[in-house]
Amino acid sequence: MTRRMSDPAFRAAQLQELYAAHVKPVNKLVDELRVGPDGWMPHVAPLHGGTEARLLLLASDPGPAPADPYQALLSIEDDTARAARLGALLRMAGVDPGETLPWCAFPWYAEHPPAAGDVKAGVEPLRRLVLLLERLEVVVLLGPPAERSWRMLTSTHPFDVPPVQVLATRDTEDDAFAGTKAQRKRWREEQALVFLEAGRLLHGAS
């Protein structure tokens, strides 16, 4: 299933579990970051793995704030094409959402792609997040801002980054695939291979 956040009952159930044990440390971190100077940001949906996650999905930013940011959740079940594509890639690779945790290089809502200063501002939150993920094995970087963020994290805080496998691909949003039909086909195939590799790294399947 995809876009389950469009179902008010499903969203309400997720909101009720925001501080379930596995995701409480992550969403308490979000609560702290919300009171800073950079603005509002979404909690992470408890359908994901929280501190038990083995796969970190690092995108660029959550995009612009929705009409009701208090009800918004960062999730592959969000009611957007970007989230639906990400969910489809995980299913294709045999990766359960409960094994994953979505996050962003610039975790606050943004009206434009993150600039260099935005990515730098997101490094400390990312460092704090990674320290919570004791089972982390694989990181998938979704787009250039995510790649820059991870490079900055590993260069400035090398002792806080666990020995993980790092894979990089495009973001799943439409703008990341602006090109000819042939280019888009090739890029989609390349992205699928990245997620298949992530699944192989997690589960050992060929």
C-alpha positions in Angstrom: 0.0 0.0 0.0 1.0 3.6 -0.5 -0.1 7.1 0.6 -1.8 5.7 3.6 -1.4 9.0 5.4 -4.2 10.2 3.2 -6.5 8.1 5.4 -7.4 10.2 8.5 -7.8 7.1 10.6 -4.3 5.8 9.7 -2.7 9.2 10.3 -4.5 9.5 13.7 -3.2 6.1 14.7 0.3 7.1 13.8 0.1 10.3 15.7 -1.1 8.5 18.8 2.1 6.4 18.7 4.6 9.3 18.2 6.3 8.4 21.5 6.2 4.6 21.2 9.4 3.2 22.7 11.2 2.5 19.5 10.6 6.0 18.0 10.4 8.1 21.2 14.1 9.2 21.2 13.9 10.3 17.6 10.8 12.3 18.0 12.0 13.9 21.3 15.0 15.1 19.2 12.5 16.5 16.7 10.8 18.3 19.6 14.1 19.9 20.6 14.9 21.0 17.0 11.5 22.6 16.6 12.2 25.3 19.1 15.4 26.4 17.4 15.9 29.2 15.0 15.5 27.2 11.8 11.8 26.6 11.9 9.3 23.7 12.1 9.9 20.1 11.1 7.8 16.9 11.0 8.0 14.1 13.4 9.0 10.7 12.1 6.1 8.2 11.6 6.2 5.3 14.1 5.7 2.8 11.2 9.4 3.2 10.7 12.1 1.6 12.8 13.1 4.5 15.0 16.2 3.6 17.0 16.0 0.0 15.7 16.4 1.1 12.1 19.1 -0.6 10.1 18.7 1.6 7.0 18.8 5.4 7.1 17.1 7.1 4.1 18.7 10.6 4.0 16.9 13.0 1.6 17.5 16.7 1.1 14.6 18.4 3.0 10.9 17.7 3.8 9.8 20.3 1.3 7.5 23.3 2.0 5.3 23.2 5.1 1.9 21.6 4.6 -1.4 23.2 5.4 -1.4 21.6 8.9 2.3 21.1 9.9 1.2 19.9 13.3 -0.3 16.8 11.7 2.5 16.1 9.3 4.8 13.1 9.6 7.9 12.1 7.7 7.1 8.8 6.2 7.2 6.7 3.0 3.4 6.6 3.4 3.0 10.3 3.0 0.5 11.4 0.4 3.0 12.5 -2.2 4.5 11.0 -5.4 8.0 11.4 -3.8 7.1 9.2 -0.8 5.1 6.7 -3.0 8.2 6.2 -5.2 10.4 5.7 -2.2 8.0 3.1 -0.7 7.8 1.3 -4.1 11.6 1.1 -4.2 11.8 -0.4 -0.7 9.1 -3.0 -1.5 10.9 -3.9 -4.7 14.1 -4.4 -2.7 12.4 -6.5 0.0 13.0 -3.9 2.7 10.3 -3.5 5.3 9.6 0.1 6.5 10.2 -1.0 10.0 13.9 -1.5 9.1 14.2 2.1 7.9 14.3 5.6 9.2 13.7 8.6 6.9 15.6 11.9 7.7 16.7 15.0 5.8 20.0 16.9 5.3 18.0 20.0 6.2 15.3 18.6 8.4 13.1 21.7 8.7 10.5 22.7 6.2 12.0 24.7 3.3 10.5 26.6 0.3 13.6 26.0 -1.8 16.4 23.3 -2.1 18.9 23.5 0.7 21.8 25.8 0.2 25.3 25.2 1.6 24.4 26.9 4.8 21.3 24.9 5.2 23.2 21.6 4.8 25.7 22.8 7.3 22.9 23.6 9.8 21.6 20.1 9.4 24.8 18.3 10.3 24.5 18.6 14.0 20.9 17.2 14.0 22.1 14.4 11.8 25.0 13.6 14.2 22.6 13.4 17.1 20.3 11.2 15.1 23.0 8.8 14.0 24.1 8.4 17.6 20.6 7.0 18.4 20.7 4.3 15.7 22.6 1.5 17.4 21.7 -1.0 14.7 22.5 1.1 11.6 24.1 -0.8 8.8 23.3 1.0 5.5 22.7 4.6 4.5 21.1 5.6 1.2 21.8 9.2 0.2 19.0 10.7 -1.9 20.4 13.5 -3.9 23.3 16.0 -3.8 22.3 17.8 -0.5 22.2 14.4 1.3 25.6 13.5 -0.2 27.1 16.8 1.0 25.5 16.4 4.4 27.0 12.9 4.9 30.5 14.1 3.8 30.4 17.0 6.2 29.3 14.7 9.0 32.0 12.1 8.4 34.7 14.8 8.0 33.7 16.9 11.1 32.6 14.1 13.4 34.4 10.9 12.2 34.2 9.2 15.6 30.4 9.6 15.8 29.8 7.8 12.5 29.5 4.0 12.7 31.1 1.7 10.1 28.2 1.6 7.6 27.7 0.9 3.9 26.8 4.1 2.1 24.9 4.2 -1.2 24.0 7.2 -3.3 21.2 7.9 -5.8 18.8 10.6 -6.9 16.0 11.9 -4.8 12.6 10.4 -5.7 10.9 13.7 -6.4 10.0 14.6 -10.0 12.6 17.4 -10.3 15.4 14.9 -9.9 14.3 13.1 -13.1 14.0 16.1 -15.4 15.4 14.9 -18.7 14.6 13.0 -21.8 12.5 9.8 -21.7 15.6 7.7 -22.3 17.5 9.5 -19.5 14.6 9.1 -17.1 14.4 5.4 -17.9 18.1 4.9 -17.3 18.1 6.9 -14.0 15.1 4.9 -12.7 16.9 1.7 -13.5 20.1 2.9 -11.8 18.1 3.9 -8.7 16.4 0.6 -8.6 19.8 -1.1 -8.5 20.9 1.0 -5.6 17.9 -0.1 -3.6 18.4 -3.7 -4.6 21.9 -3.4 -3.3 20.6 -1.9 0.0 18.3 -4.9 0.4 21.2 -7.3 -0.4 23.4 -5.6 2.2 20.6 -5.9 4.9 19.5 -9.4 4.1 22.4 -11.1 2.4 20.3 -12.1 -0.7 21.8 -12.0 -4.2 
